[in-house]
Amino acid sequence: MLARAVQQSAGTIRLYAFTFASNHFHLLVWARGAALAGFMQYLRANLSKKVGKLVDWSGGFWERRYSVEPVLDDTALVGRLRYVLAHGVKEGLVDRSAEWPGLTCLPQLLGPARRLFRWFNWTRRWSKRGSEDMAEEGRFAQAWAEPVELEIAPLPCWQGLKEDERQRAVRGLVEQVEAEAQSRGTPVLGASAVRAQHPHTRPEHLKRSPRPLWHASTRQALKELREQYRAFVAAFREAAARWSRGDFSALFPPFSFPPRVAPARAAQVL
C-alpha cells in the first residue's frame, strides 16, 4: 500500500525512510504543497481496510490520529532517519536493525533504492464479481496482484554523496543505535517471538507522551518557525473572519484548507 500511495501521488510525495510496527508506522517524506493530507488519507484508509481483512480486525484500526512534524535542518533530518532505523532495537525487541521483521526501508538504504512489491487491486476484483472463473478467488489471490515499485530517495543533505558513501553513513547510524541498545544490557524478545505475537494483542502500556511540534537542531531554527507559524495562524484567522461575514474573496494562506461550505447566514441569502 505504501508503494501504491507513493505512485498515486504522481511525484508530489518523495519518500526518504519508513518503518512499520504492530500498531503504528513512521515515514520520513517530502511533500509538495498540501499533497501530504491526501497521501496520508489514502495510505491509512487502505492499510486499515486491507490489513484489517488480512488479520480479521473489526473496529477502529489506528490508536490515534497521525501527526506531522516539520524537520527544519539537515542535522535534524539525519536524526529523524536514525530514529526510524532504531525501531525494534530501541524497544528491546531485536538485537540488530536488520532483524526487525516488520516492513522497513533499511534493505533499500543499504542496497538497491528500488524495490518491487505486489498491490492487490480490489477494484478489479469487484468488477469481476459476476465471473464464474473468478467466483472463488479471495481478496489476496494472485489474480488481483499488480507489481508496483517503491523507490527511496536520498536525503537532500546526502545528494552530493556517492551511493557507497550514503550506505556507509546509514551503517554508521545503525551501529550507533545497536551499540546504545547493547550498553543497556537488557535481554531482547527476538525476531521469532515478535512474529509469534497475535495481531489482536494490544500493548499493556501505551506510550502517551506529547508529540513534538517540529524537529530542529538549533534554537534559531525553532524561533524562525514559531514566527512563521504565528504569521500563518494570524493570516488564516483574518481570512476566516472575512469569509464568515460573506466575503468569499478572502485569501487564505498557501497550503491551508479553507472552509468548503458557505456560512449559515450566506446560505440563507442564497
C-alpha positions in Angstrom: 0.0 0.0 0.0 2.9 2.4 0.7 4.3 1.8 -2.8 0.9 2.3 -4.3 0.3 5.5 -2.3 3.6 7.0 -3.4 2.8 6.0 -7.0 -0.7 7.6 -6.8 0.9 10.9 -5.5 2.4 11.4 -9.0 5.6 13.0 -7.8 4.1 15.2 -5.1 5.5 12.9 -2.4 9.1 11.9 -2.0 9.9 9.0 0.4 13.2 9.1 2.4 12.6 6.4 5.1 9.9 4.3 6.6 9.3 1.6 9.3 6.2 -0.3 10.3 5.4 -1.6 13.8 2.4 -3.5 15.2 0.2 -0.5 15.8 1.8 2.4 14.1 4.3 3.5 11.4 6.8 6.3 10.8 7.5 7.9 7.4 10.2 10.5 6.5 8.9 12.3 3.5 9.0 15.5 1.4 5.6 16.7 0.2 4.7 19.4 -2.4 2.1 21.9 -1.1 -0.8 20.3 0.6 -0.3 16.8 -1.0 0.6 15.1 2.3 -3.0 15.2 3.6 -4.4 13.3 0.6 -1.4 10.9 0.6 -1.9 10.0 4.3 -5.7 9.7 3.9 -5.2 7.2 1.0 -2.5 5.3 2.8 -4.1 5.0 6.2 -7.6 4.1 4.8 -6.3 1.4 2.5 -4.0 0.0 5.1 -6.8 -0.3 7.7 -9.1 -1.9 5.1 -6.7 -4.4 3.6 -4.6 -5.3 6.7 -7.9 -5.4 8.7 -9.2 -8.0 6.3 -5.9 -9.9 6.5 -5.9 -10.2 10.3 -9.7 -10.3 10.8 -9.8 -6.9 12.6 -13.0 -5.1 13.5 -13.5 -1.7 14.9 -11.0 1.2 15.0 -7.7 0.3 13.4 -5.4 3.1 14.4 -4.8 4.1 18.0 -5.0 7.8 17.3 -4.8 10.4 14.6 -1.5 10.7 12.8 0.8 13.7 13.4 3.1 15.6 11.1 6.2 17.3 12.4 8.4 19.5 10.1 12.1 18.8 10.1 13.9 22.1 9.9 17.6 21.4 9.2 20.0 18.8 7.9 21.2 17.7 11.3 17.7 17.1 12.5 16.9 15.3 9.3 19.7 12.8 9.8 18.5 12.5 13.4 15.0 11.5 12.2 16.5 8.9 9.9 18.3 7.5 12.8 15.1 7.4 14.8 13.3 5.4 12.1 16.2 2.9 11.8 16.2 2.5 15.6 12.7 0.9 15.7 12.7 -2.6 17.1 16.2 -2.1 18.6 15.5 0.8 20.9 12.4 -1.0 22.3 14.4 -4.1 23.1 12.6 -6.3 20.6 15.6 -7.3 18.4 19.4 -7.0 18.7 20.0 -5.6 15.3 18.0 -3.3 13.0 18.3 -5.9 10.1 16.5 -8.4 12.3 13.3 -6.4 12.6 10.5 -8.5 10.9 8.3 -5.5 10.1 8.5 -3.6 6.8 11.5 -1.2 6.9 13.5 0.9 4.5 16.9 -0.5 5.7 17.3 -3.0 2.8 16.8 -0.2 0.3 19.1 2.1 2.1 21.9 -0.5 2.1 21.1 -1.9 -1.4 19.1 -1.0 -4.5 16.9 2.0 -3.8 14.0 0.5 -5.8 12.1 -2.5 -4.6 9.2 -4.3 -6.3 6.0 -5.1 -4.3 2.6 -6.5 -5.0 -0.5 -4.4 -4.8 -3.9 -6.2 -4.6 -6.3 -4.4 -6.9 -9.7 -4.9 -5.1 -11.4 -2.6 -7.6 -10.6 -5.1 -10.4 -11.7 -8.0 -8.2 -15.0 -6.2 -7.6 -15.5 -5.7 -11.3 -15.1 -9.4 -11.8 -17.5 -10.5 -9.1 -20.0 -11.9 -11.6 -17.5 -14.0 -13.4 -17.7 -17.7 -12.8 -13.9 -18.1 -13.3 -13.2 -15.6 -10.5 -16.0 -16.5 -8.1 -13.7 -18.5 -5.8 -10.8 -16.0 -5.9 -10.1 -14.5 -2.5 -9.1 -10.9 -1.7 -5.4 -11.7 -1.7 -5.4 -14.0 -4.7 -2.6 -13.6 -7.3 -5.3 -12.8 -9.9 -5.6 -9.3 -8.3 -1.9 -8.8 -7.6 -0.2 -6.0 -9.7 3.5 -5.1 -9.5 4.3 -1.7 -8.0 7.7 -0.2 -7.5 8.8 1.7 -4.4 11.8 4.0 -4.6 13.7 5.5 -1.6 15.1 9.0 -2.4 18.4 10.1 -0.8 18.2 12.7 1.9 18.6 16.2 0.4 21.7 16.7 2.5 23.2 13.5 1.1 22.5 14.1 -2.5 26.1 15.1 -3.2 27.4 11.8 -1.8 28.1 8.7 -3.8 25.9 5.6 -3.2 28.6 3.8 -1.2 29.1 6.9 0.9 25.4 7.1 1.7 25.3 3.4 2.6 28.3 3.9 4.9 26.6 6.8 6.6 23.5 4.6 7.1 25.6 1.8 8.6 27.1 4.3 11.0 23.7 5.3 12.2 22.7 1.7 12.7 25.9 0.9 14.5 25.2 3.8 16.9 21.7 2.6 17.6 22.8 -1.0 18.2 25.7 0.0 20.4 23.4 2.1 22.6 20.9 -0.8 23.0 23.7 -3.3 23.9 25.1 -0.9 26.5 21.8 -1.2 28.4 22.4 -4.9 28.9 18.7 -5.7 28.6 17.6 -9.1 27.1 15.7 -8.8 23.8 12.5 -10.5 22.8 13.9 -11.7 19.5 12.5 -11.7 15.9 10.8 -15.1 16.2 8.9 -14.1 19.3 7.9 -10.8 17.7 6.5 -12.8 14.7 4.6 -15.1 17.1 2.6 -12.2 18.6 -1.1 -12.4 17.8 -2.1 -9.3 15.7 -5.1 -8.6 18.0 -2.9 -8.4 21.1 -2.5 -4.8 22.4 0.4 -3.5 24.3 0.0 -3.5 28.1 1.3 0.0 28.4 0.7 2.6 25.6 3.1 5.5 25.1 1.1 8.7 25.6 3.9 11.3 25.6 3.1 14.5 23.8 4.3 14.7 20.2 6.8 17.3 19.3 5.6 20.1 17.0 8.7 20.1 14.9 12.3 18.9 14.9 15.4 21.1 14.8 19.0 21.1 16.0 19.3 24.8 16.8 17.2 27.3 18.8 17.3 29.8 15.9 15.5 27.4 13.6 12.8 26.8 16.2 12.5 30.6 16.7 12.1 31.2 13.0 9.4 28.5 12.6 7.4 29.8 15.6 7.4 33.3 14.0 6.3 31.8 10.6 3.6 29.7 12.3 2.2 32.7 14.2 2.0 34.7 11.0 0.3 31.7 9.3 -2.3 31.4 12.0 -3.0 35.2 12.1 -3.5 35.2 8.3 -5.8 32.2 8.4 -7.9 33.7 11.2 -8.2 37.0 9.4 -9.3 35.3 6.2 -11.7 33.0 8.1 -13.3 36.0 9.8 -13.9 37.8 6.4 -15.2 34.6 4.9 -17.7 34.1 7.7 -19.0 37.6 7.0 -19.7 36.5 3.4 -16.6 37.9 1.8 -15.7 34.8 -0.4 -12.8 36.7 -2.0 -10.8 36.4 1.2 -7.4 34.9 0.5 -6.3 32.1 2.8 -2.6 31.4 3.3 -0.9 28.9 1.0 -1.2 25.2 1.8 -4.1 25.8 4.2 -7.6 24.3 4.0 -10.3 26.9 3.5 -13.9 26.1 4.5 -15.7 24.1 1.9 -19.3 25.1 2.9 -20.9 28.5 2.9 -21.6 30.2 6.3 -25.2 29.8 7.6 -26.0 33.4 7.0 -24.8 33.4 3.4 -26.6 30.1 2.7 -29.9 31.6 3.9 -29.5 34.5 1.4 -28.6 32.2 -1.4 
